[in-house]
Amino acid sequence: MNPHATALVLIEFQNDFTTPGGVFHDAVKDVMHQSDMLANTATTVQQARKLGVKIIHLPIQFAEGYPELTTRDYGILKGVADGSAFRIGSWGAEITDAVTREPGDILVEGKRGLDGFATTGLDLVLRNNGIQNLVVAGFLTNCCVEGTVRSGYEKGYNVVTLTDCTATFTDEQQKAAENFTLPMFSQALRHTEFLGALSAK
């Protein structure tokens, strides 16, 4: 896998997920700890960046009062609004210190839903950088990761999901995504397998 044609997209590595005190941290911490996903991701970012992989941070953010969201009585975005999560300017919306950021990294803003392409310039950024290999990590495995992976697959990218750099609410949901859903739209790899494929070039 040519590192210079590869981007690692980090979905919602934000305090509301990653850090004690975050709105959704208690809901995801067990799955996070089981795979050691934050440490795996930090290692992957550092090593991939050195090899020439483009690192892209893709947070989700909403204005006070969540005017961007349709009022619904169901679904994950209702939970975000009800929990006052990922508010612009809040500590919870900040990108976690567990993953390093460097000047050459790209921050793609505008994510307001489940598909990382839908309301952002992600596709333009990837194409402008000559990216063919889209590698995805983050939260939630069976929600925004899956939504972005599906979209990337349909747009013609060679898509990889780093299964031990993702997390969701339960081990059952995580395993179902890893074993059944994600392989339909991506190569489901562990971070060591991905780094090995990069280093082999």
C-alpha positions in Angstrom: 0.0 0.0 0.0 1.7 3.2 -1.2 1.8 5.6 1.9 1.8 8.7 -0.4 -1.6 7.6 -1.8 -3.0 6.8 1.6 -5.0 8.9 4.1 -5.8 7.9 7.7 -9.1 9.5 8.6 -9.7 9.9 12.4 -13.4 10.1 13.1 -14.5 11.9 16.3 -11.4 11.4 18.4 -12.9 14.0 20.7 -13.1 14.2 24.5 -16.9 13.4 24.6 -15.9 9.9 23.5 -12.3 9.4 24.5 -11.8 11.0 27.9 -13.3 10.5 31.4 -16.0 13.1 31.9 -17.0 13.1 28.2 -20.7 12.7 27.5 -20.3 9.3 25.8 -17.1 8.1 27.5 -18.8 5.7 29.9 -20.8 4.2 27.1 -17.7 3.4 25.0 -14.9 2.9 27.5 -15.3 -0.9 27.9 -14.9 -1.5 24.2 -12.1 1.0 24.0 -10.2 -0.6 26.8 -10.7 -4.1 25.5 -8.8 -3.4 22.3 -6.6 -0.6 23.7 -7.9 1.4 20.7 -6.5 4.8 21.8 -2.9 3.5 22.2 -3.3 1.5 18.9 -4.4 4.7 17.1 -1.7 6.8 18.6 0.9 4.3 17.4 -0.6 4.1 14.0 -0.8 7.8 13.6 2.9 8.3 14.5 4.2 5.5 12.4 1.9 6.2 9.4 2.8 9.9 9.4 6.5 9.1 9.3 5.9 6.9 6.3 4.2 9.7 4.4 0.5 8.9 5.1 -1.8 12.0 5.2 -3.4 12.3 8.6 -6.9 13.8 8.6 -8.9 14.7 11.7 -12.7 14.6 11.2 -14.5 15.8 14.3 -18.3 16.4 14.6 -19.5 19.7 16.1 -22.8 21.5 16.6 -23.9 25.0 17.6 -25.6 25.7 20.9 -29.1 24.4 20.7 -28.3 22.0 17.8 -30.0 24.1 15.1 -28.3 21.8 12.5 -30.4 18.8 13.6 -33.9 18.0 12.7 -35.9 17.3 15.9 -36.4 13.5 16.1 -37.6 11.2 18.8 -35.1 8.4 18.0 -31.6 7.7 16.9 -28.0 8.6 17.8 -28.2 12.3 16.8 -31.1 12.7 19.3 -28.8 11.2 21.9 -26.1 13.7 21.0 -28.5 16.7 21.4 -30.1 15.3 24.6 -26.6 14.8 26.1 -25.4 18.2 24.9 -22.4 16.5 23.3 -19.9 17.9 20.7 -20.9 21.6 21.2 -18.6 24.0 19.3 -16.2 25.6 21.7 -16.8 23.0 24.5 -14.1 20.8 26.1 -16.1 17.7 24.9 -15.8 18.7 21.3 -12.0 19.2 21.4 -9.8 16.6 19.7 -8.3 14.4 22.4 -4.7 14.8 23.5 -4.3 11.0 23.2 -3.7 11.4 19.4 -1.0 13.7 18.3 -1.6 16.6 15.8 1.1 18.1 13.7 1.1 21.1 11.3 1.0 18.8 8.2 -2.2 17.1 9.4 -5.5 18.2 7.9 -8.6 19.2 9.9 -11.8 18.6 7.9 -14.7 20.5 9.5 -18.4 20.5 8.8 -19.4 17.0 9.9 -22.9 17.2 11.2 -24.1 13.6 10.6 -23.1 10.0 10.3 -21.4 10.0 6.9 -18.0 11.8 7.0 -18.4 12.8 3.3 -21.9 14.2 3.4 -21.5 17.7 4.8 -17.8 18.1 4.5 -15.0 18.7 2.0 -13.5 15.3 2.7 -13.8 13.9 -0.8 -12.2 17.1 -2.3 -9.4 17.0 0.2 -8.7 13.3 -0.6 -8.7 13.9 -4.3 -6.6 17.0 -4.1 -4.0 14.9 -2.2 -4.0 12.1 -4.7 -5.5 9.7 -2.2 -6.5 6.2 -3.3 -6.4 4.3 0.0 -8.9 5.5 2.6 -8.1 4.1 6.0 -10.7 4.8 8.7 -10.5 4.7 12.6 -12.7 6.2 15.3 -16.2 6.3 16.7 -18.7 4.7 16.6 -17.8 1.6 14.7 -21.3 0.7 13.6 -22.4 4.3 13.1 -20.1 7.1 11.8 -17.2 4.7 10.9 -19.6 2.5 9.0 -21.3 5.4 7.3 -18.1 6.9 6.1 -16.7 3.5 5.0 -19.8 2.8 3.0 -19.6 6.2 1.3 -15.9 5.9 0.6 -16.5 2.4 -1.0 -19.1 3.8 -3.3 -16.9 6.7 -4.3 -14.3 4.2 -5.5 -11.6 4.4 -2.8 -9.7 1.4 -1.6 -11.2 1.4 1.9 -9.6 -0.1 5.0 -11.2 -0.1 8.5 -8.8 -0.4 11.4 -10.9 -2.7 13.7 -8.7 -2.3 16.8 -8.7 1.5 16.4 -12.5 1.7 16.5 -15.1 1.5 19.4 -18.8 1.5 20.0 -21.2 0.9 22.9 -21.0 -2.9 23.3 -18.7 -5.8 22.5 -21.6 -7.5 20.6 -22.1 -4.4 18.4 -18.3 -4.2 17.8 -17.9 -7.8 16.8 -21.0 -7.7 14.5 -19.5 -4.7 12.7 -16.0 -6.2 12.5 -17.2 -9.6 11.3 -20.3 -8.9 9.2 -20.9 -5.3 8.2 -17.5 -3.7 7.6 -16.1 -6.4 5.4 -18.8 -5.6 2.9 -17.4 -2.1 2.3 -13.8 -2.4 3.4 -10.8 -4.5 4.3 -11.2 -4.9 8.0 -7.6 -4.9 9.3 -5.9 -4.7 12.7 -3.5 -1.7 13.0 -0.4 -3.9 12.8 -1.6 -5.4 9.6 -2.1 -2.0 8.1 1.3 -0.7 9.2 2.9 -3.9 7.8 1.3 -3.3 4.4 2.7 0.2 4.4 6.1 -0.7 5.5 6.3 -3.5 2.9 6.5 -0.9 0.1 
